Amino acid sequence: MSEGLCIRPATLDDVAPLLENCFSMNTVEQIQELVEKNLRIFEEGKGVQLVATVDGVAIAALTLMRREHPLEAHRAELTGLVVHPDYQRQGIARRLVEESKTYARDMGTEILEVSCRGGEVAETVYRRLGFIEWGRLPRGLVEPWGEYKVYDVVHFYQPLG
């Protein structure tokens, strides 16, 4: 495990490190907008964007969003789980997911959901983190940049019981 690792809600001070370490294909404006949106959601008690920091610098991120529809309010979705390559395979994704569960329970959530590209590392990671596959959409993602790539979308859930 990385020395000096801290998991906490994102702040506007994290915009530049998140751009550099996690979301390099985005613009600074896009990351700023994302963090600002997630701060509003956090203030409303509907979710949280967590960052993992090492020596105060964000090197990983994860967003938890509670579903808004009354019939789905017991569910929340995890999105945007990214760990800088230098810090992968050190349990940081696990720590982010575990911390998100604390927030999810505090919001009254009973089920966590997540989806990812089929055949990629994330699919294995989510299984190792205890998520259960509940569906797969063949050819559900097509990357619009670079080399043409098509992926299945794999849907997972995990009861918080």
C-alpha positions in Angstrom: 0.0 0.0 0.0 1.2 3.5 -0.8 2.7 5.5 2.0 0.7 8.6 2.9 -2.5 7.4 1.2 -5.7 9.3 2.1 -9.2 8.7 0.8 -11.4 11.8 1.0 -14.1 13.8 -0.9 -12.8 15.7 -3.9 -12.3 19.5 -3.7 -11.6 22.2 -6.3 -7.9 21.9 -5.4 -7.9 18.4 -7.0 -8.8 19.6 -10.5 -5.2 19.9 -11.8 -3.9 16.7 -10.3 -7.1 14.8 -11.4 -6.4 16.1 -15.0 -2.8 15.1 -14.8 -3.1 11.8 -13.0 -6.6 10.4 -13.8 -8.4 12.1 -16.7 -5.7 13.2 -19.1 -8.0 12.9 -22.2 -10.2 15.7 -20.8 -9.7 19.4 -20.6 -9.2 21.3 -17.4 -12.6 22.9 -17.9 -14.3 19.5 -18.2 -12.6 18.3 -14.9 -13.5 21.6 -13.2 -17.1 21.3 -14.3 -17.2 17.6 -13.1 -15.8 18.4 -9.7 -18.1 21.4 -9.3 -21.1 19.2 -10.2 -20.0 16.5 -7.8 -19.5 19.0 -5.0 -23.2 20.2 -5.5 -24.3 16.6 -5.4 -22.3 16.0 -2.2 -23.9 19.0 -0.6 -27.4 17.7 -1.5 -26.6 14.3 0.0 -27.0 12.5 -3.3 -23.5 11.3 -3.9 -19.8 11.9 -3.5 -16.6 12.1 -5.6 -13.8 10.5 -3.7 -10.1 10.9 -4.4 -7.2 8.9 -3.2 -4.2 11.1 -2.5 -0.6 10.4 -1.8 1.2 13.3 -0.1 -1.8 15.4 -0.8 -1.9 14.9 -4.6 -4.9 13.1 -6.1 -3.8 9.9 -7.9 -7.2 8.1 -8.1 -10.9 8.9 -8.2 -14.3 7.3 -7.9 -17.8 8.8 -8.0 -20.8 7.5 -6.1 -24.3 8.7 -7.3 -27.5 7.6 -5.6 -30.4 7.0 -8.0 -33.0 9.7 -7.9 -36.2 7.9 -9.0 -38.2 6.9 -5.9 -38.4 3.3 -6.9 -34.6 3.2 -7.3 -33.5 5.3 -4.3 -32.1 2.3 -2.6 -29.5 1.9 -5.3 -26.4 3.9 -6.1 -23.9 3.7 -9.0 -20.2 3.9 -9.0 -18.6 5.7 -12.0 -15.2 7.1 -13.0 -13.0 4.7 -11.1 -9.5 5.6 -12.2 -6.1 4.8 -10.6 -2.9 6.3 -12.0 -0.8 3.5 -13.5 2.0 4.0 -11.0 -0.3 3.2 -8.2 -2.3 0.3 -9.6 -2.3 -3.1 -7.9 -1.8 -1.6 -4.5 -5.3 -1.9 -3.2 -6.3 1.7 -3.9 -9.4 0.8 -6.0 -10.5 -1.5 -3.1 -10.0 1.3 -0.6 -12.0 3.7 -2.8 -14.8 1.2 -3.2 -14.9 0.4 0.5 -15.0 4.1 1.4 -17.8 4.6 -1.1 -19.8 1.9 0.7 -19.7 4.0 3.9 -21.2 7.0 2.1 -23.7 4.7 0.3 -25.0 3.2 3.5 -25.2 6.7 5.1 -27.5 7.7 2.1 -29.7 4.6 2.7 -28.4 2.7 -0.2 -28.8 -1.1 -0.3 -27.3 -2.0 -3.7 -24.2 -0.7 -5.5 -24.0 -0.9 -9.2 -21.1 -0.4 -11.7 -20.5 -1.1 -15.3 -17.3 -1.4 -17.4 -15.9 -2.4 -20.8 -15.9 -6.2 -21.2 -12.6 -7.9 -21.6 -10.7 -5.1 -19.9 -8.9 -5.1 -16.5 -11.8 -3.4 -14.8 -14.0 -6.4 -15.4 -11.6 -8.6 -13.4 -11.1 -5.9 -10.7 -14.9 -5.6 -10.1 -15.2 -9.3 -9.7 -12.3 -9.4 -7.2 -14.1 -6.6 -5.3 -17.1 -8.8 -4.9 -19.4 -7.4 -7.6 -21.7 -9.9 -9.3 -22.4 -9.7 -13.1 -26.1 -9.2 -13.8 -26.0 -8.4 -17.5 -23.9 -7.7 -20.6 -24.8 -5.6 -23.6 -22.8 -6.8 -26.7 -21.2 -4.0 -28.6 -22.5 -1.5 -26.0 -19.5 0.9 -26.3 -17.7 2.2 -29.4 -14.7 4.4 -28.8 -15.0 7.4 -31.1 -11.3 8.3 -31.0 -8.1 6.7 -32.3 -8.4 3.1 -33.5 -12.0 1.9 -33.9 -12.7 -0.3 -30.8 -16.0 -2.0 -29.8 -16.7 -3.4 -26.3 -19.4 -5.2 -24.5 -20.8 -3.3 -21.5 -20.7 -5.5 -18.4 -23.1 -4.6 -15.6 -22.4 -5.6 -12.0 -24.1 -5.2 -8.6 -23.2 -5.7 -5.0 -25.7 -5.8 -2.1 -24.5 -3.8 0.9 -26.4 -5.9 3.5 
